[in-house]
């Protein structure tokens, strides 16, 4: 091998190493965990203290065909009990209706069942260890979307997602699309926003919690530098700068340091999804003031005009 070929191959090898080391892998925005927590992770259990701030009434659901739809499902269940009817029946516990809202499997997660639902259309056929099986996101013929997991595009082989996996970029639309699908809420509109950790702040996080708005975080539970799990954020401890979550694997509250994702940082945060409501079509107090002032002014002008027309004519004779 001459010197030029050898140098060319060396440059190509360096370029490949650079791309692998620097360019963010495609799975860095995706969840990869299953229904059972991996061994050896930090449990994040803390004693109750007066510094801990928790949003009351957020239901704790267990992993149901994906951590992403389960985490967003807890947000749906919370607002169902606070503002609107978003789930049939009582959503404070994980009922069959709640499971159907998260990821519908017709109560029978069986690939041979006759019903077309989220599980059958996107989880079946079951993926193997080394091969991603094509589902109806690729082969077509899937049912009309009717649960959070459908709108989250969870387990879609078309997007390179294995069973239970979801992408961070679809977290906001899974909430918005589900609410619009489920009910007509009039002038109020569901809204959501995905933000990377670098675009957020501890004070903004506390602001959302203080106003009773749970969030969903995409985190790296084992500190290998890659995202792997969605959780529901429900509180904070300002003294220790820890965030509180439901982890989809049990009903305990877990606490972790507020830190960005990185090598060696377990439970580091990649991104935050906030959920809120827009009332843009309802006038604000200021707008109401302008409207009332305009009505009063119009009434006054009309009164003056009519008074002048009815005023008696004075004769100068």
DOMARVEX-501677 format. One record per residue (C-alpha): residue number from 1; residue in one letter; x, y, z. Coordinates in nm, 2 decimals. Last residue first. Layout:
REM DOMARVEX-501677
@seq:NUM; type:A; c1:X; c2:Y; c3:Z
...
//
This chain:
REM DOMARVEX-501677
@seq:317; type:X; c1:-8.99; c2:8.62; c3:1.85
@seq:316; type:X; c1:-8.67; c2:8.42; c3:1.89
@seq:315; type:X; c1:-8.85; c2:8.09; c3:1.91
@seq:314; type:X; c1:-8.68; c2:7.81; c3:2.11
@seq:313; type:X; c1:-8.70; c2:7.46; c3:1.95
@seq:312; type:X; c1:-8.75; c2:7.19; c3:2.21
@seq:311; type:X; c1:-8.47; c2:6.93; c3:2.26
@seq:310; type:X; c1:-8.57; c2:6.58; c3:2.12
@seq:309; type:X; c1:-8.30; c2:6.56; c3:1.86
@seq:308; type:X; c1:-8.04; c2:6.69; c3:2.11
@seq:307; type:X; c1:-8.13; c2:6.43; c3:2.37
@seq:306; type:X; c1:-8.11; c2:6.15; c3:2.11
@seq:305; type:X; c1:-7.76; c2:6.25; c3:2.01
@seq:304; type:X; c1:-7.65; c2:6.28; c3:2.37
@seq:303; type:X; c1:-7.79; c2:5.94; c3:2.46
@seq:302; type:X; c1:-7.62; c2:5.78; c3:2.16
@seq:301; type:X; c1:-7.29; c2:5.93; c3:2.25
@seq:300; type:X; c1:-7.33; c2:5.81; c3:2.61
@seq:299; type:X; c1:-7.42; c2:5.45; c3:2.50
@seq:298; type:X; c1:-7.12; c2:5.44; c3:2.27
@seq:297; type:X; c1:-6.90; c2:5.55; c3:2.55
@seq:296; type:X; c1:-7.04; c2:5.29; c3:2.79
@seq:295; type:X; c1:-7.00; c2:5.01; c3:2.53
@seq:294; type:X; c1:-6.64; c2:5.12; c3:2.45
@seq:293; type:X; c1:-6.55; c2:5.13; c3:2.82
@seq:292; type:X; c1:-6.70; c2:4.79; c3:2.88
@seq:291; type:X; c1:-6.50; c2:4.64; c3:2.58
@seq:290; type:X; c1:-6.17; c2:4.82; c3:2.69
@seq:289; type:X; c1:-6.22; c2:4.69; c3:3.05
@seq:288; type:X; c1:-6.29; c2:4.33; c3:2.92
@seq:287; type:X; c1:-5.97; c2:4.35; c3:2.72
@seq:286; type:X; c1:-5.78; c2:4.44; c3:3.03
@seq:285; type:X; c1:-5.94; c2:4.16; c3:3.23
@seq:284; type:X; c1:-5.86; c2:3.92; c3:2.95
@seq:283; type:X; c1:-6.11; c2:3.83; c3:2.67
@seq:282; type:X; c1:-6.17; c2:3.46; c3:2.61
@seq:281; type:X; c1:-6.05; c2:3.35; c3:2.26
@seq:280; type:X; c1:-5.69; c2:3.32; c3:2.38
@seq:279; type:X; c1:-5.78; c2:3.08; c3:2.66
@seq:278; type:X; c1:-5.48; c2:2.85; c3:2.62
@seq:277; type:X; c1:-5.42; c2:2.56; c3:2.85
@seq:276; type:X; c1:-5.09; c2:2.41; c3:2.97
@seq:275; type:X; c1:-4.85; c2:2.12; c3:2.93
@seq:274; type:X; c1:-4.47; c2:2.14; c3:2.97
@seq:273; type:X; c1:-4.23; c2:1.90; c3:2.80
@seq:272; type:X; c1:-3.87; c2:1.90; c3:2.94
@seq:271; type:X; c1:-3.56; c2:1.76; c3:2.77
@seq:270; type:X; c1:-3.24; c2:1.58; c3:2.82
@seq:269; type:X; c1:-3.23; c2:1.56; c3:3.20
@seq:268; type:X; c1:-2.97; c2:1.37; c3:3.40
@seq:267; type:X; c1:-3.10; c2:1.08; c3:3.60
@seq:266; type:X; c1:-2.75; c2:0.93; c3:3.63
@seq:265; type:X; c1:-2.47; c2:1.17; c3:3.55
@seq:264; type:X; c1:-2.16; c2:0.96; c3:3.45
@seq:263; type:X; c1:-2.16; c2:1.09; c3:3.09
@seq:262; type:X; c1:-2.41; c2:1.37; c3:3.05
@seq:261; type:X; c1:-2.77; c2:1.47; c3:3.07
@seq:260; type:X; c1:-2.83; c2:1.81; c3:3.24
@seq:259; type:X; c1:-2.87; c2:1.83; c3:3.62
@seq:258; type:X; c1:-3.15; c2:1.89; c3:3.87
@seq:257; type:X; c1:-3.05; c2:1.63; c3:4.13
@seq:256; type:X; c1:-3.30; c2:1.34; c3:4.18
@seq:255; type:X; c1:-3.60; c2:1.26; c3:4.40
@seq:254; type:X; c1:-3.85; c2:0.98; c3:4.36
@seq:253; type:X; c1:-4.21; c2:0.97; c3:4.47
@seq:252; type:X; c1:-4.34; c2:0.62; c3:4.51
@seq:251; type:X; c1:-4.62; c2:0.46; c3:4.29
@seq:250; type:X; c1:-4.40; c2:0.21; c3:4.11
@seq:249; type:X; c1:-4.24; c2:0.16; c3:3.76
@seq:248; type:X; c1:-4.38; c2:0.47; c3:3.58
@seq:247; type:X; c1:-4.11; c2:0.69; c3:3.74
@seq:246; type:X; c1:-4.33; c2:0.94; c3:3.93
@seq:245; type:X; c1:-4.11; c2:1.24; c3:3.97
@seq:244; type:X; c1:-3.95; c2:1.49; c3:4.21
@seq:243; type:X; c1:-3.68; c2:1.74; c3:4.12
@seq:242; type:X; c1:-3.39; c2:1.81; c3:4.34
@seq:241; type:X; c1:-3.22; c2:2.15; c3:4.41
@seq:240; type:X; c1:-3.14; c2:2.04; c3:4.77
@seq:239; type:X; c1:-3.30; c2:2.34; c3:4.94
@seq:238; type:X; c1:-3.53; c2:2.41; c3:4.65
@seq:237; type:X; c1:-3.69; c2:2.07; c3:4.68
@seq:236; type:X; c1:-3.91; c2:2.01; c3:4.37
@seq:235; type:X; c1:-4.24; c2:1.86; c3:4.26
@seq:234; type:X; c1:-4.45; c2:1.66; c3:4.01
@seq:233; type:X; c1:-4.24; c2:1.56; c3:3.71
@seq:232; type:X; c1:-4.37; c2:1.26; c3:3.52
@seq:231; type:X; c1:-4.10; c2:1.03; c3:3.38
@seq:230; type:X; c1:-3.98; c2:0.93; c3:3.03
@seq:229; type:X; c1:-3.68; c2:0.70; c3:3.00
@seq:228; type:X; c1:-3.38; c2:0.61; c3:2.79
@seq:227; type:X; c1:-3.17; c2:0.91; c3:2.70
@seq:226; type:X; c1:-2.80; c2:0.85; c3:2.62
@seq:225; type:X; c1:-2.50; c2:0.97; c3:2.81
@seq:224; type:X; c1:-2.43; c2:0.65; c3:3.00
@seq:223; type:X; c1:-2.56; c2:0.80; c3:3.32
@seq:222; type:X; c1:-2.79; c2:0.51; c3:3.42
@seq:221; type:X; c1:-3.13; c2:0.69; c3:3.42
@seq:220; type:X; c1:-3.08; c2:0.92; c3:3.13
@seq:219; type:X; c1:-3.39; c2:1.14; c3:3.13
@seq:218; type:X; c1:-3.68; c2:1.26; c3:2.92
@seq:217; type:X; c1:-3.90; c2:1.48; c3:3.14
@seq:216; type:X; c1:-4.28; c2:1.52; c3:3.15
@seq:215; type:X; c1:-4.44; c2:1.81; c3:3.33
@seq:214; type:X; c1:-4.70; c2:1.87; c3:3.61
@seq:213; type:X; c1:-4.87; c2:2.21; c3:3.61
@seq:212; type:X; c1:-5.00; c2:2.31; c3:3.96
@seq:211; type:X; c1:-4.88; c2:2.67; c3:3.94
@seq:210; type:X; c1:-4.60; c2:2.62; c3:4.19
@seq:209; type:X; c1:-4.48; c2:2.33; c3:3.97
@seq:208; type:X; c1:-4.46; c2:2.54; c3:3.66
@seq:207; type:X; c1:-4.27; c2:2.82; c3:3.84
@seq:206; type:X; c1:-4.04; c2:2.57; c3:4.00
@seq:205; type:X; c1:-3.93; c2:2.45; c3:3.65
@seq:204; type:X; c1:-3.89; c2:2.81; c3:3.54
@seq:203; type:X; c1:-3.67; c2:2.88; c3:3.84
@seq:202; type:X; c1:-3.45; c2:2.57; c3:3.77
@seq:201; type:X; c1:-3.40; c2:2.68; c3:3.41
@seq:200; type:X; c1:-3.49; c2:2.58; c3:3.06
@seq:199; type:X; c1:-3.33; c2:2.62; c3:2.71
@seq:198; type:X; c1:-3.02; c2:2.41; c3:2.81
@seq:197; type:X; c1:-3.25; c2:2.13; c3:2.93
@seq:196; type:X; c1:-3.41; c2:2.11; c3:2.58
@seq:195; type:X; c1:-3.77; c2:2.23; c3:2.56
@seq:194; type:X; c1:-4.09; c2:2.07; c3:2.42
@seq:193; type:X; c1:-4.40; c2:2.28; c3:2.45
@seq:192; type:X; c1:-4.76; c2:2.20; c3:2.51
@seq:191; type:X; c1:-5.11; c2:2.35; c3:2.45
@seq:190; type:X; c1:-5.47; c2:2.24; c3:2.50
@seq:189; type:X; c1:-5.73; c2:2.49; c3:2.40
@seq:188; type:X; c1:-6.01; c2:2.66; c3:2.60
@seq:187; type:X; c1:-6.28; c2:2.81; c3:2.39
@seq:186; type:X; c1:-6.49; c2:2.50; c3:2.38
@seq:185; type:X; c1:-6.35; c2:2.18; c3:2.53
@seq:184; type:X; c1:-6.47; c2:1.95; c3:2.26
@seq:183; type:X; c1:-6.36; c2:1.60; c3:2.37
@seq:182; type:X; c1:-6.14; c2:1.30; c3:2.31
@seq:181; type:X; c1:-5.97; c2:1.38; c3:1.98
@seq:180; type:X; c1:-5.87; c2:1.73; c3:2.08
@seq:179; type:X; c1:-5.73; c2:1.61; c3:2.41
@seq:178; type:X; c1:-5.54; c2:1.33; c3:2.24
@seq:177; type:X; c1:-5.40; c2:1.56; c3:1.98
@seq:176; type:X; c1:-5.27; c2:1.81; c3:2.23
@seq:175; type:X; c1:-5.11; c2:1.56; c3:2.46
@seq:174; type:X; c1:-4.94; c2:1.34; c3:2.20
@seq:173; type:X; c1:-4.84; c2:1.66; c3:2.02
@seq:172; type:X; c1:-4.62; c2:1.77; c3:2.30
@seq:171; type:X; c1:-4.44; c2:1.44; c3:2.35
@seq:170; type:X; c1:-4.37; c2:1.38; c3:1.97
@seq:169; type:X; c1:-4.02; c2:1.54; c3:1.96
@seq:168; type:X; c1:-3.91; c2:1.33; c3:2.26
@seq:167; type:X; c1:-3.95; c2:1.01; c3:2.06
@seq:166; type:X; c1:-4.12; c2:0.70; c3:2.19
@seq:165; type:X; c1:-4.02; c2:0.34; c3:2.27
@seq:164; type:X; c1:-4.26; c2:0.08; c3:2.41
@seq:163; type:X; c1:-4.19; c2:-0.19; c3:2.15
@seq:162; type:X; c1:-3.90; c2:-0.08; c3:1.92
@seq:161; type:X; c1:-3.90; c2:0.25; c3:1.75
@seq:160; type:X; c1:-3.72; c2:0.31; c3:1.42
@seq:159; type:X; c1:-3.97; c2:0.57; c3:1.31
@seq:158; type:X; c1:-4.16; c2:0.34; c3:1.07
@seq:157; type:X; c1:-4.13; c2:0.07; c3:1.34
@seq:156; type:X; c1:-4.38; c2:0.27; c3:1.54
@seq:155; type:X; c1:-4.36; c2:0.16; c3:1.90
@seq:154; type:X; c1:-4.50; c2:0.48; c3:2.04
@seq:153; type:X; c1:-4.63; c2:0.73; c3:1.77
@seq:152; type:X; c1:-4.71; c2:0.97; c3:2.06
@seq:151; type:X; c1:-5.06; c2:1.02; c3:1.90
@seq:150; type:X; c1:-5.11; c2:0.64; c3:1.91
@seq:149; type:X; c1:-4.96; c2:0.61; c3:2.26
@seq:148; type:X; c1:-5.20; c2:0.88; c3:2.39
@seq:147; type:X; c1:-5.51; c2:0.69; c3:2.27
@seq:146; type:X; c1:-5.76; c2:0.69; c3:1.98
@seq:145; type:X; c1:-5.56; c2:0.70; c3:1.65
@seq:144; type:X; c1:-5.77; c2:0.55; c3:1.37
@seq:143; type:X; c1:-5.69; c2:0.19; c3:1.33
@seq:142; type:X; c1:-5.39; c2:0.07; c3:1.13
@seq:141; type:X; c1:-5.42; c2:-0.06; c3:0.77
@seq:140; type:X; c1:-5.07; c2:0.05; c3:0.66
@seq:139; type:X; c1:-4.76; c2:-0.18; c3:0.62
@seq:138; type:X; c1:-4.52; c2:0.08; c3:0.76
@seq:137; type:X; c1:-4.71; c2:0.21; c3:1.07
@seq:136; type:X; c1:-4.88; c2:-0.12; c3:1.05
@seq:135; type:X; c1:-4.58; c2:-0.30; c3:1.20
@seq:134; type:X; c1:-4.24; c2:-0.39; c3:1.05
@seq:133; type:X; c1:-4.03; c2:-0.61; c3:1.29
@seq:132; type:X; c1:-3.71; c2:-0.45; c3:1.43
@seq:131; type:X; c1:-3.45; c2:-0.73; c3:1.43
@seq:130; type:X; c1:-3.16; c2:-0.79; c3:1.67
@seq:129; type:X; c1:-3.34; c2:-0.89; c3:1.99
@seq:128; type:X; c1:-3.67; c2:-0.97; c3:1.82
@seq:127; type:X; c1:-3.96; c2:-0.73; c3:1.78
@seq:126; type:X; c1:-4.31; c2:-0.87; c3:1.85
@seq:125; type:X; c1:-4.54; c2:-0.86; c3:1.54
@seq:124; type:X; c1:-4.72; c2:-0.67; c3:1.68
@seq:123; type:X; c1:-4.65; c2:-0.37; c3:1.90
@seq:122; type:X; c1:-4.79; c2:-0.12; c3:1.65
@seq:121; type:X; c1:-5.12; c2:-0.25; c3:1.52
@seq:120; type:X; c1:-5.19; c2:-0.51; c3:1.79
@seq:119; type:X; c1:-5.10; c2:-0.29; c3:2.08
@seq:118; type:X; c1:-5.26; c2:0.03; c3:1.96
@seq:117; type:X; c1:-5.59; c2:-0.14; c3:1.86
@seq:116; type:X; c1:-5.75; c2:-0.35; c3:1.59
@seq:115; type:X; c1:-5.94; c2:-0.62; c3:1.76
@seq:114; type:X; c1:-5.92; c2:-0.98; c3:1.63
@seq:113; type:X; c1:-5.67; c2:-1.11; c3:1.88
@seq:112; type:X; c1:-5.36; c2:-1.30; c3:1.76
@seq:111; type:X; c1:-5.11; c2:-1.03; c3:1.87
@seq:110; type:X; c1:-5.25; c2:-1.06; c3:2.22
@seq:109; type:X; c1:-5.25; c2:-0.77; c3:2.47
@seq:108; type:X; c1:-5.62; c2:-0.83; c3:2.58
@seq:107; type:X; c1:-5.78; c2:-0.54; c3:2.76
@seq:106; type:X; c1:-5.87; c2:-0.39; c3:2.43
@seq:105; type:X; c1:-5.50; c2:-0.30; c3:2.40
@seq:104; type:X; c1:-5.53; c2:0.08; c3:2.41
@seq:103; type:X; c1:-5.22; c2:0.27; c3:2.52
@seq:102; type:X; c1:-5.26; c2:0.55; c3:2.77
@seq:101; type:X; c1:-5.63; c2:0.62; c3:2.73
@seq:100; type:X; c1:-5.71; c2:0.24; c3:2.72
@seq:99; type:X; c1:-5.50; c2:0.20; c3:3.04
@seq:98; type:X; c1:-5.71; c2:0.48; c3:3.21
@seq:97; type:X; c1:-6.03; c2:0.31; c3:3.10
@seq:96; type:X; c1:-5.91; c2:-0.02; c3:3.25
@seq:95; type:X; c1:-5.85; c2:0.17; c3:3.57
@seq:94; type:X; c1:-5.52; c2:0.31; c3:3.69
@seq:93; type:X; c1:-5.64; c2:0.52; c3:3.99
@seq:92; type:X; c1:-5.73; c2:0.89; c3:4.01
@seq:91; type:X; c1:-5.88; c2:0.87; c3:3.66
@seq:90; type:X; c1:-6.24; c2:0.83; c3:3.77
@seq:89; type:X; c1:-6.48; c2:0.75; c3:3.49
@seq:88; type:X; c1:-6.41; c2:0.79; c3:3.12
@seq:87; type:X; c1:-6.09; c2:1.00; c3:3.07
@seq:86; type:X; c1:-6.05; c2:1.37; c3:2.97
@seq:85; type:X; c1:-6.34; c2:1.53; c3:3.16
@seq:84; type:X; c1:-6.20; c2:1.88; c3:3.22
@seq:83; type:X; c1:-6.04; c2:2.09; c3:3.50
@seq:82; type:X; c1:-5.89; c2:1.93; c3:3.80
@seq:81; type:X; c1:-5.96; c2:1.55; c3:3.80
@seq:80; type:X; c1:-5.92; c2:1.51; c3:3.43
@seq:79; type:X; c1:-5.62; c2:1.74; c3:3.45
@seq:78; type:X; c1:-5.43; c2:1.49; c3:3.66
@seq:77; type:X; c1:-5.53; c2:1.19; c3:3.45
@seq:76; type:X; c1:-5.40; c2:1.36; c3:3.13
@seq:75; type:X; c1:-5.08; c2:1.45; c3:3.31
@seq:74; type:X; c1:-5.05; c2:1.09; c3:3.43
@seq:73; type:X; c1:-5.11; c2:0.97; c3:3.07
@seq:72; type:X; c1:-4.81; c2:1.18; c3:2.95
@seq:71; type:X; c1:-4.59; c2:0.96; c3:3.17
@seq:70; type:X; c1:-4.77; c2:0.64; c3:3.06
@seq:69; type:X; c1:-4.75; c2:0.75; c3:2.70
@seq:68; type:X; c1:-4.37; c2:0.79; c3:2.72
@seq:67; type:X; c1:-4.30; c2:0.50; c3:2.95
@seq:66; type:X; c1:-4.44; c2:0.25; c3:2.70
@seq:65; type:X; c1:-4.69; c2:-0.03; c3:2.67
@seq:64; type:X; c1:-4.84; c2:0.04; c3:3.01
@seq:63; type:X; c1:-4.58; c2:0.14; c3:3.28
@seq:62; type:X; c1:-4.75; c2:0.20; c3:3.61
@seq:61; type:X; c1:-4.97; c2:0.51; c3:3.69
@seq:60; type:X; c1:-4.92; c2:0.75; c3:3.98
@seq:59; type:X; c1:-5.21; c2:1.00; c3:3.98
@seq:58; type:X; c1:-5.13; c2:1.37; c3:4.02
@seq:57; type:X; c1:-5.36; c2:1.50; c3:4.29
@seq:56; type:X; c1:-5.14; c2:1.73; c3:4.49
@seq:55; type:X; c1:-4.84; c2:1.90; c3:4.32
@seq:54; type:X; c1:-4.55; c2:1.84; c3:4.55
@seq:53; type:X; c1:-4.31; c2:2.09; c3:4.72
@seq:52; type:X; c1:-4.05; c2:1.94; c3:4.95
@seq:51; type:X; c1:-3.88; c2:2.18; c3:5.19
@seq:50; type:X; c1:-4.09; c2:2.06; c3:5.49
@seq:49; type:X; c1:-3.93; c2:1.72; c3:5.47
@seq:48; type:X; c1:-4.04; c2:1.37; c3:5.37
@seq:47; type:X; c1:-3.76; c2:1.12; c3:5.37
@seq:46; type:X; c1:-3.60; c2:1.06; c3:5.03
@seq:45; type:X; c1:-3.61; c2:0.77; c3:4.78
@seq:44; type:X; c1:-3.40; c2:0.83; c3:4.46
@seq:43; type:X; c1:-3.39; c2:0.46; c3:4.36
@seq:42; type:X; c1:-3.05; c2:0.51; c3:4.19
@seq:41; type:X; c1:-3.03; c2:0.24; c3:3.92
@seq:40; type:X; c1:-2.86; c2:-0.10; c3:3.99
@seq:39; type:X; c1:-3.09; c2:-0.33; c3:3.80
@seq:38; type:X; c1:-3.30; c2:-0.19; c3:3.51
@seq:37; type:X; c1:-3.65; c2:-0.09; c3:3.59
@seq:36; type:X; c1:-3.92; c2:-0.34; c3:3.47
@seq:35; type:X; c1:-4.19; c2:-0.24; c3:3.21
@seq:34; type:X; c1:-3.93; c2:-0.16; c3:2.94
@seq:33; type:X; c1:-3.68; c2:0.11; c3:2.88
@seq:32; type:X; c1:-3.57; c2:0.26; c3:2.55
@seq:31; type:X; c1:-3.69; c2:0.62; c3:2.54
@seq:30; type:X; c1:-3.58; c2:0.83; c3:2.25
@seq:29; type:X; c1:-3.41; c2:1.16; c3:2.19
@seq:28; type:X; c1:-3.05; c2:1.02; c3:2.20
@seq:27; type:X; c1:-3.15; c2:0.73; c3:1.97
@seq:26; type:X; c1:-3.04; c2:0.91; c3:1.66
@seq:25; type:X; c1:-2.68; c2:0.94; c3:1.79
@seq:24; type:X; c1:-2.54; c2:1.29; c3:1.86
@seq:23; type:X; c1:-2.25; c2:1.37; c3:1.63
@seq:22; type:X; c1:-1.93; c2:1.40; c3:1.83
@seq:21; type:X; c1:-1.78; c2:1.06; c3:1.91
@seq:20; type:X; c1:-1.92; c2:0.86; c3:1.62
@seq:19; type:X; c1:-1.86; c2:1.14; c3:1.37
@seq:18; type:X; c1:-1.51; c2:1.20; c3:1.49
@seq:17; type:X; c1:-1.42; c2:0.83; c3:1.48
@seq:16; type:X; c1:-1.55; c2:0.81; c3:1.12
@seq:15; type:X; c1:-1.34; c2:1.11; c3:1.03
@seq:14; type:X; c1:-1.03; c2:0.97; c3:1.19
@seq:13; type:X; c1:-1.08; c2:0.64; c3:1.00
@seq:12; type:X; c1:-1.13; c2:0.83; c3:0.67
@seq:11; type:X; c1:-0.81; c2:1.03; c3:0.73
@seq:10; type:X; c1:-0.61; c2:0.71; c3:0.80
@seq:9; type:X; c1:-0.75; c2:0.55; c3:0.48
@seq:8; type:X; c1:-0.63; c2:0.85; c3:0.28
@seq:7; type:X; c1:-0.29; c2:0.84; c3:0.45
@seq:6; type:X; c1:-0.24; c2:0.48; c3:0.36
@seq:5; type:X; c1:-0.36; c2:0.54; c3:0.00
@seq:4; type:X; c1:-0.11; c2:0.82; c3:-0.03
@seq:3; type:X; c1:0.18; c2:0.63; c3:0.13
@seq:2; type:X; c1:0.15; c2:0.33; c3:-0.11
@seq:1; type:X; c1:0.00; c2:0.00; c3:0.00
//
